[in-house]
Amino acid sequence: MLILVQVDPVNLNGVELIISQDGQVIRTDREFDPDIYQDLEVDEFEPGNPLEFNLYLKNLV
């Protein structure tokens, strides 16, 4: 499973994509709190590639 998160730094809205092993993409619109960047670091998220995120978002992968 792969989890990709996009965060708008101005209003802290964003999108979470969960990609299953079989390639199914689940999209969730999210509203984050100001601690989101610390939370992502604690959960060991790594900075991703915007192109990869958008390919999954548009179901092109």
C-alpha positions as a Markdown table, in Angstrom:
| # | Residue | x | y | z |
|---|---|---|---|---|
| 1 | Met | 0.0 | 0.0 | 0.0 |
| 2 | Leu | 1.2 | 3.5 | -0.8 |
| 3 | Ile | -0.2 | 6.7 | 0.8 |
| 4 | Leu | 0.4 | 10.0 | -0.9 |
| 5 | Val | -0.6 | 13.3 | 0.7 |
| 6 | Gln | -0.9 | 16.8 | -0.9 |
| 7 | Val | -1.1 | 19.8 | 1.5 |
| 8 | Asp | -1.9 | 23.4 | 0.5 |
| 9 | Pro | 0.4 | 25.3 | 2.8 |
| 10 | Val | -1.9 | 28.4 | 2.8 |
| 11 | Asn | -5.2 | 27.0 | 3.9 |
| 12 | Leu | -4.1 | 23.5 | 5.0 |
| 13 | Asn | -6.6 | 21.7 | 2.8 |
| 14 | Gly | -5.4 | 18.8 | 0.8 |
| 15 | Val | -5.9 | 15.4 | -0.7 |
| 16 | Glu | -4.9 | 11.9 | 0.5 |
| 17 | Leu | -4.5 | 9.1 | -2.0 |
| 18 | Ile | -4.3 | 5.5 | -0.8 |
| 19 | Ile | -3.1 | 3.2 | -3.5 |
| 20 | Ser | -3.7 | -0.5 | -2.8 |
| 21 | Gln | -1.5 | -3.4 | -4.0 |
| 22 | Asp | -3.9 | -4.0 | -6.9 |
| 23 | Gly | -3.7 | -0.4 | -8.1 |
| 24 | Gln | -7.1 | 0.8 | -6.7 |
| 25 | Val | -6.9 | 4.5 | -5.8 |
| 26 | Ile | -9.0 | 5.9 | -2.9 |
| 27 | Arg | -9.1 | 9.7 | -2.8 |
| 28 | Thr | -10.1 | 11.6 | 0.4 |
| 29 | Asp | -10.3 | 15.4 | 0.6 |
| 30 | Arg | -8.8 | 16.5 | 3.9 |
| 31 | Glu | -8.6 | 19.5 | 6.1 |
| 32 | Phe | -5.4 | 19.5 | 8.1 |
| 33 | Asp | -4.4 | 21.2 | 11.4 |
| 34 | Pro | -1.3 | 23.4 | 11.7 |
| 35 | Asp | 0.7 | 20.4 | 13.0 |
| 36 | Ile | 0.4 | 18.4 | 9.9 |
| 37 | Tyr | 4.0 | 18.7 | 8.8 |
| 38 | Gln | 5.2 | 17.5 | 12.2 |
| 39 | Asp | 2.7 | 14.6 | 12.1 |
| 40 | Leu | 3.9 | 13.5 | 8.7 |
| 41 | Glu | 7.5 | 13.6 | 9.9 |
| 42 | Val | 6.7 | 11.5 | 13.0 |
| 43 | Asp | 4.8 | 9.0 | 10.7 |
| 44 | Glu | 8.0 | 8.8 | 8.5 |
| 45 | Phe | 6.4 | 10.2 | 5.4 |
| 46 | Glu | 8.9 | 11.3 | 2.8 |
| 47 | Pro | 8.7 | 14.3 | 0.4 |
| 48 | Gly | 7.2 | 13.0 | -2.8 |
| 49 | Asn | 7.2 | 13.8 | -6.5 |
| 50 | Pro | 4.3 | 16.0 | -7.6 |
| 51 | Leu | 4.2 | 14.3 | -11.0 |
| 52 | Glu | 3.7 | 10.9 | -9.3 |
| 53 | Phe | 0.9 | 12.3 | -7.2 |
| 54 | Asn | -0.9 | 13.8 | -10.2 |
| 55 | Leu | -0.6 | 10.6 | -12.2 |
| 56 | Tyr | -2.3 | 8.6 | -9.4 |
| 57 | Leu | -4.8 | 11.4 | -8.9 |
| 58 | Lys | -5.8 | 11.3 | -12.6 |
| 59 | Asn | -5.8 | 7.5 | -12.6 |
| 60 | Leu | -3.0 | 7.4 | -15.3 |
| 61 | Val | -0.9 | 4.9 | -13.4 |
